[in-house]
Amino acid sequence: MRAAVLYEFNKPFKVESADLQEPRQGEVLVKLAASGVCHSDLSIQRGYIPIPLPFIIGHEGAGIVEAVGPGVTSVKKGEHVILTWLYSCGRCRDCSRGRPQLCETAAAAMFAGGVYDGSTRFSVGGNEVRHFVGTFAEYTVVPEQAVVVIRPDVPLTSACLVGCGVMTGVGAVMNTARVEPGDCVAVFGCGGVGLNVIQGAALCGAEKIIAVDVVAQKLPLAKEFGATHLLNAADGDAVAQIREFTGGRGVDYAFEAIGSADVMQQAFQALRRGGKLVIVGMPALTATLTLPAISFPMEEKGVIGSLYGSARFRSDMPRILDLYMAGKLKLDQLLSRRLPITEINEAMALMEKGEVARSVITYDT
């Protein structure tokens, strides 16, 4: 089988022949049909998210179950599935309180680059290669908790996008912020995640949805996803223009979908009294954010973090696909390019240049 392996930070991936072990106790072998190329993958390649190399990354995948290991009960061979990159244990304090996205066990496994016991399943030339989802490969092995069964009539090339970008963006609106009909929303960053924040706000009935970006060609697509106002931040003071759009008050919710501390500050300034900044973008580990302290007690402004759209994976992901199949949520429009695994470096370059909403690596499934 072929896999794209990252050997050095800031270097291209190498597409090589890899070996993969059979699934062990509680594990599932999945034949990938498609994998989205996410900005977090670029952050890993650039070394912003420290992981032990060599590594098979990719985390936005969908495919068909090829085999299951002993003890697996929630999924069987032949079922269509989405993979989640944060496989919750179901037993820790946060999992038991209905917050699986904050699972302590999953966070530790993710940065270690292995399954729960820290061991690896991939190898290249007899040498171990780590992964935590490993969708930049034709097959992968993941814990049962990372597999979400979906309806078989959904195209897997579209379904894979729910594995990260769609769930992160739509979930930030519906689960984390809980936007209500009539609210005013600003979305800073109109890439793959930002577009899903926009369509999530539209689904929730937001009155004004202000799309903000410095790349002019992204804004027409933001309108297609539900933005009511388009704002090119390169043309002037974005905060002043947002206040103009909202009668001087500002927005109820400002979503930052880039991962820039400077943009987070702008988004905070665009809030009305009582407004909330929702941080969705993933900044560098060393980034810091400075905000005016007086705004918290005097204006009741707030800051909320949103990890993976505060998702309850096994219920939220199928629900999103039901909305898609009912024509109420856009997935196909996100898919800008389909590329084979041999062009993984081209896919990363297109994303870094901002030329695509999402590129998808497709496999022969």
N, C-alpha and C positions, 0 to 999 in steps of 0.2 A: 504494500500500500504506500501511497505518497503522502508526505507531510511537509509543511513549511516550518523549518526549524530556525529559531533565533539563537545564534551563538555569541554575538557581541552586541552591546547597545550601540545605537547609531550606525549599525551596519545592515545591509539587506538580508532578507530571509534567504535560506538555502532550501530549495525543494528537493527532498531526498526520499529514498526508499526506507521505510521504517517498519519495525516489527512491533506488534501489539499483543500483549498477553490476553488470554481468555478472562472473562469476568470472574471475580472471586465472590466470596460471601457478600450478599447485599449489593452487588454491582450489576451494571447493564452495559452490554455492547451495542452501540448504535452505529448504523451505516448512515453517514451524513449525506443529505441531499443538497444542502446549501448552508452557507455561513455568511452573515453580514460582516462587513469590515467597519469596526467601531473606532471612534476617536480614542477610547481607552487603549485599544491595541497600539495606536501610535504612541501614546504616553508610555506604554511598556517598552516599545522599541527604542524610544528616546532615553530611557533610563529614569523617567520621572517616578515610576512605580517600581521599587526595587524587588526583583525576583531572582532566584538562583538560575543561572544559565548552565547548559543549553535548555531551551524551553520551547514547547509547542503551544502557542497562544491561540487566540480566537475563542470567543465565548458566546456568540450570537448564532446558535445553530438549530437546525431542525433536520429530522431524518426518520428512519424506520428502525425499530428494534430488531437486531440480528440475533441476539441471544441474551439470556439472563442467567445470573449466578444463583447459587443456592440461597434460599430464604427470601427471594424477591417475590412480592405478592401483588404490588400495585400496577404492574405493567407486564405484558407478555410479548413474545416474538410476533412481529408483523404489525404491531401498533405504530401509528404515527405519533411523533413526540416533538416537543420543544425542549431544549436544554436550558436550565438556569445556571448562571455562573455563581450563584450563592446558594449552595445546598445546605439548608438548615437541618439541624439535628432533630428538632421536634421535642427536645427534652429540657433544654436550658431555661433559665428564667425568662428570657425574652420570647423564646418560642412558645412557652406555656402561656404567655400573656398575649398571644396573637400578633407578635412582632417578629416574624421569622427573618426579616431582612437584617435584623440586628443580632442574629445568632452568633454567640461567642465561638463556638466550635468551627463554624464555617469560615469566619474571618481568619482564624489561625491557620486552617488548612489552605486557604486561598493564597496567602503570602508565602507559605512554605513550598507551594508548588507540588503538591501530591494529593492523594486521596486521604481519607481520615487518619490512616495509620502512618502517613508520611512517606509511604513507599511509592514507587513509580510503576507504570504499566507500559510505557513506550521505550524503545531502544533503537539506536541507529548504529550499525556496524558493531554491535555488541556492547555499546556504551549507553548507559541510562540517560533518558531525556525526560524532563519533568513536564507536567501539564496540570491544569486544574479543570478545564473543560476540554480544550484541545480540538476546537472545531476547524482549525486550519489543517485538517487531516481528513482522509477519506473515511476513516473509522475512528471511534474513540470509546473509551471505557470510563464510566462515571458512576458514582454512588446512585442508588435508587432514588434518593431524595432530590437528585438533580434532573429528574425526568418528569415531564408533565405530559400526560396523554392528551391528544387533541383529536378533533373530528377529522375523519379521513378525506373529506371533500375540500379541505383548504389547501391551496397550492403551497408546497413546502418552501419555495423560493420567497414567498411573501410571509409565511408563518415564522420563518427564522428571525425576522426583524422584531418580533414580539419578545424574543429572548433577552433583549437588552433595551435598545433605543426606544421602541414603542412603549414598553412597560415602564421605563424610566420616565418618559415625558408625560404620557397620559396619566400614569399613577401619581406623579407629583401634583397634578391638578385635582384629581378625583379623590385620592387617598390622603396625601400629605396636607395640602392646603384646604381641600374640601370647598372649592370655589362654588358659589351659589349663583342662581340666575340673577342677572342685573349687575353683577360685580364688574369692575373694570380691571383689566389685566395688561401688563406689559411683559413681553418676552424678549430678553436680551440674548441674541444668538439664534440664528435660524438654520442651523445645521440639522442633522437627523433627529437629535433629541429635542431641539427647540421647536421644530415643526410638529412634533407630537405633543409638546406642551400646548401649542396653538390649537391643535384639533381637540385636545382634551378640554380646553377652555370653551371651545365652541360647543362641545357635547354637553357641558355643564350649564350652558345658557348665558355665558358672560356677555354683557352689553357691548363693551369696547374691548378689543383685543389688539394691542399695539405691538407690531413686530419691529424689532430693532436690530440692525446689523450694519456693518461697515462695508459689506460686499453687496453692491447694488443688485447683482443678478440673482441673489437669493430671495429677494423680496417678492417678486411675482409669485413664486411657489408658496410663500407664506400666505399670500392672499388666497390662493387655491385651497389651502388647508384651514382657512377660516379667519384670517386676520382682517380686521375692519379698518385698520390704519397702518400704513407702511412708513418707516422712519429710517433713513440712511444716516447713521450717526456720524459718518465722515463729513456730512454737510454742515454740521454745527452742533449746538448745545442740545443733546438728546433730552436732558432733564427738562429744559425749558419748553421744548416742543411737546413733551408728554403732558406737562401741566397745561399747555395751551389746548391740547386735545380734550382735556378733562375739566375744563372750566376753572383752571387754577388749583384744583384740589390735589391732583395726583391719583395714583391707582391704588386699588385695594390690595392687589398682589403684584409683585414684580418677581419674575422668575429669571434667574441667571443660569444660562445653559451653556456656558463657555468654560468656566473654571479659571477666571481672571479676577484677582482681588480688586483691581482698578474698576472693572465693570461692576463688581458687586457693590462698590461704593456708589457708583452712579445709580444703580438700581435702587439702592436704599434711599437715595435722595429723591427718587421719583415717587415715593410712597405718599399717600395721604395720611392724615392722622388716623392711628389705629391700623395702618397697613402693615403687611407682612412681606419681608424679603424671603423668597424660597430659593435656597442654593441647591441647584441640581448639577451644575458642571463640576468636574473633578479637578481641583487645583493641584499644583505641585505640593509635595509633602512639607516643604519649607515655607510655603506662602503664608502670609499673615494678613489679617483684615482689621483696619482701624475705622471705627464708627463713632459719631458724636454721642456721648453717653447721655446727654440731656434728653435725647429723642425717646429714650425708653420710658422714664417716669412721666415726662411732660406730654408726650404725644402717643404713648402706648404703642409705638412701633415695635416690631419684633423681627426676629430672624429665625427661620426654620431650615434645618437641613433635610434633604430628601435623598435617601439611599434606595436606589432601585425602585423608585416610585412607591415606597412603603408597601410593597406588594405582598399579598397572600397568593403565592404563585399558582397553586393548584386550582384556585377558584378564579383569580383575576385574569390569568392568561387565556383560558377557554372563553371567558366572558368577552374579552377584547376580540377574539376571533369570531364570536357570534355577532358582535357589532359590525365587524368587517364584512361578514357574509350577508348581513342585512343591509349593506350599503350605507352604513352610518359612520364608518371610520375608514380612512384611506391607508392602505398598505402598498398597493401596486405603484402609486404615484411617488413613493419614496425610493423606489428601485431605479436608480439612474443607469447603472452598468452591471452586466453579468460577465464575469471573467472566470477562466479556469484557474486552478491552484497554481499553475506555472506562472501566472501573471500577478501573483500576490504583491510583488513590489510595485507594480504599476497601480494596483488598487490603493495601496498606501499613499503613493504620490498624488493620485487624484484627490484623495480625501484631504491631504495636507494643503493642497492648493485651493481647497474649497470649491472644487468643480463638480462635486456630486452631493446629493442628499445621502445616498447609501449606495456603495458598490456591494455586490453579492458574489461570493465565490460559489460556483455551482459544481456539483459532482454528478457522476453518471449513475443516478439512482432512479 
